[in-house]
Amino acid sequence: MSEVSRVMVGPFEGGVLVKVQGRGTMEFCSQLFDYLSARMEKSQKENIYFELSETHYLDSSFIGVIVSIEKKLQKDSRGSIVILNPTEKVKEILSMMGLSEILPMRDNMTIKNLDLNEEIQQKLEKDYKDIKLLLESHQSLMEINPENKKRFGLVEEMLKQELERNKNE
């Protein structure tokens, strides 16, 4: 039996909340990035909260999108990313990638009256824009921690090749 994963979004305390249920994976990346980028363009300052109490796994692409959005927020001094209630598995993954010191985390935060009014859809087919986002996301991870350069160097090369093949589509 396969686990159903969902990524829900909605307004939250002067920002936006992203709730990941199950697995946060590459299939959600382009839609999530587009949604958060559009929110950032409309707002002067907005924090983005990732509620991860029901998250069993985050892949490098999904984490890379979080880091890319954080970089965008910091560059424009428009807010920051906050990780809420991460599971032990998520803490382990973030720590392994060198992000536990960079991304603020809050445990045991109770969230009331939450209206997650939109669901981010999975996108299984990748186009040029999606591949470019995945490449940039992995490059962001590699900038943070020298170990990530070793982990994702091959992924980076494969994405560059795929990007080149899809350039004219």
N, C-alpha and C positions, 0 to 999 in steps of 0.2 A: 504494500500500500504506500503510495507516494504522499508526501507531506505537501499541503497547500501553503504556499507562501504568498504574503500580501504586503504591499507597502501603501500605507494610508497617509494622507496629509491633511492638515487643517490649521486654522489660526490658533495661536497659543501665546499668551503673555507677551505681547509686543513683538511677536515674531511668528514663526511657523513651526509646527511639530510634524516630524516624519516618524511614523510608527512602523517598525519592521516586525512582521510576524513570520516566523519560520526562518527562511534563508534570504539574505540580501545578496543578490547575484547580478551578474553582468546583464541579464535580460531586462532589468529595471533601470539600468544606468542612464541611457539616453533620455528617456522620458522624465526621470527624476532630475537630471541635470537641467533639462529645458524648463521644467516647472520651477525649480529653485532660481534659475537665472532670470526668468521672467518676473518672479517675485522681487528679486533684488533690484531690478530695473525700475519697478514701480515704487519702491520704498526708499526713504532716506537712510534709515538705520533699522536693521531687523536681525535678531538672533535666530538661528536655526537650531532646533532641538531634535536630536535623534533619540527616540524612546525605544530602548532595546531589551526590555524585560522579557519579551517573548521571542527573542532572536537566538537561533541555534547556531548560525553560521553567517559570516560575511566573507565574500571572496575579495580578492585583491582589486578587482575592477570596481566593486561597490565602495570599498574603502578609498580607492583612488579618487572617486567622485567626491566623497566627503572632503578629502584633502584639497582637491581642486576648488571646491566651493569655499572652503576655509581661506585659501590663498586669495581668492577673489574678494571675499569680505574684508580681509586684512589690508589688502592693497588699497582699497577705497575707504578704509576705516568705517565700514558700514555695519559692523556687528561681528558676531563670532558663532562658532558651532559649539554646542554643548551636548555631551553624551549623557543621557539619563538612564539610570537603572540597568546598566549593562549586565548580561549574564556572565558567569565566570568564564565560559568559553569565549565570549566576545572580548572580555578583558585580556584573556590570554593571547588572542589573535592581535589585538591592538598593541599590546606590550611587545610582542614578537617583532612587530613592524616599526617599533620605536615611536609609537603615537601616544602612548599613555601619558607622556610628559607634555605633549603638545596640545592635545585636545582635553579640555576640562571635562571631568566626569562627576556626576552627582548620583550617589546611591540612595536608595530608599526614599525617593521623592514620590509622593502621592499626587496623582493627577486627577482632578475632579472636573466634571462638566465639560468633558472633551468632545468637541464636534469635529470629527475627522470626516470632512464632507467630500473628499475626492480620493480615488484610488489610482495609483500609478500602475499603468498597464505594462505587462511584460512585452518585450519586442524580441522575437526570435530571429528575425532576419536582420543582418547588419548591413548598412550602407556606408558610403565613404565617411559621412559625418560621425556615425557611430564608431567606426574603427579609429578615426582621428581622436575622438573623446577617450576611447580605451587606451590609446597610445599615450596621450597627455596625462591621463590619470596614473598610469604606471610610472611615467617619468616623474610625476610629482612625488610618488612614493619613494622612488630611487633617490631623489634629492634629500629626503629627510634622514635616511639611515644608510650607511655604507653596506650593511648586510642586505638591504633591499636591492641594491645594485646587483649583487650576486644572485639573489632570488629571481629577479625579474629581467635580467639582461637578455635571456633567450626569448622571453615573452615580448620584450621591446623589439627585438629583431624580427620576430615573426609578424608582429603588428605592422612594422614598417614595410615589410614585403607585401602584406595583404593590402595596405594602404596604396602602395604603388600599383598593384594589380587592379584596384578599384578606382583609380584616379579618373579614368575616362567614363565612368558610369554615371 
